[in-house]
Structure formats: C-alpha cells, structure tokens
Amino acid sequence: MEDSKPCRYFSSVCTILAVLGLLVSGAASEVYTVGDSDGWNSAVDYGVWSQKYNFSVGDVLVFKYVKGQHDVYEVTESTFRSCDTSTGVLAKHTSGNDQVTLTEAKKYWFVCNVAGHCLGGMRFGIVVKGSITAESPAPAPQSGALAPPQINKNGDQALRGLSLWDYLILLGVSIQLCSVQ
C-alpha cells in the first residue's frame, strides 16, 4: 500500500489555507483620507473629491484636521441640505483624526458644524455599495503576459488575495486528490 502522508499533509495545508481565506476574503477594505493630502478643511471641493472613489461596506474614511478648528458630523440628508444641525445628527467626531467605518450599504452625509463651514462647502454625501467581494474580477491576462498590478482606489498598488471561489476550488482539488489514493 502506498504511503499517503504527503497527501494528508497537502490536504491539511490546503484546508487550513481555504478556511483562513474564507475568513479574510471579505475583510479587505480601503482607507480614504477625506480631501486626500489637503485633509478636511474649507479649501477643498468635497463634492469633486467624493466622486473620484467608489466606496464599499467596510471602507474607512479618515478625517484629518486641526482639532478645534473643524469637526465632523454624520447627519441625515435633510440636515446635510440645510446645514442646520439642531436635528438629524447621527454621530459627532472632534478628535482631528477621526476614522469612520462605512458599515452599511447606504447614503452617508457628512458636514463640518463650525459656524459657516457647512454652508461654505465643508460637506459631502457618498453612496456606499455592498461588499467588495461582489466586484467583478479583472480580465484574465493573455497567455504568457503578466497581469498588471491592481491599483486601489487611492491610486496605490493593491494586494489582492485569492477570491472565495479560488479557496473553494483549492479545497475541492485537495479533497479530490486525496480521495483517489
């Protein structure tokens, strides 16, 4: 009878990788600094800034500003439109380095509550789409060609791992190979 230790070892490694992959497949997210290098201040057109990106559940917005000169309020749409924060405030951030995780697929609205700042343009709304794992895959490279690096939403090179289907296929292949023995 043939020794099946290599098969068991391979199967164990593949199973562990598949399980770990399934656990982290939806954990990839992007971090966006609001206003990019200009940060959160009255000199930026946040309508233009927010249109550059496609936001997904799990992404994080980082608001960088001088504490005491600005703040960040997450508000309802009507509060966003009126800039009147006497009602409709969902969350207040005042640290100067606030991180807001986008937890739901919905419209988010943000304003600066310092007098005159919201009406002066320190406000924006974004649409957050569902899970990033639902994105369509990049087209396969032509035979013999290396795929170009993926670029993330901030223009940096993105490191993408295997998809959920890749892990499931890997697990199925390892089970199939060992069941032949």
Secondary structure by P-SEA (a helix, b strand, c coil): cccaaaaaaaaaaaaaaaaaaaaccccbbbbbccccccccccccaaaaaaacccccccbbbbbbccccccccccccaaaaaaccccccccccccccbbbbbbcccbbbbbbbcccccccccccbbbbbbcccccccccccccccccccccccccccbbbbcccaaaaaaaaaaaaaaaaac
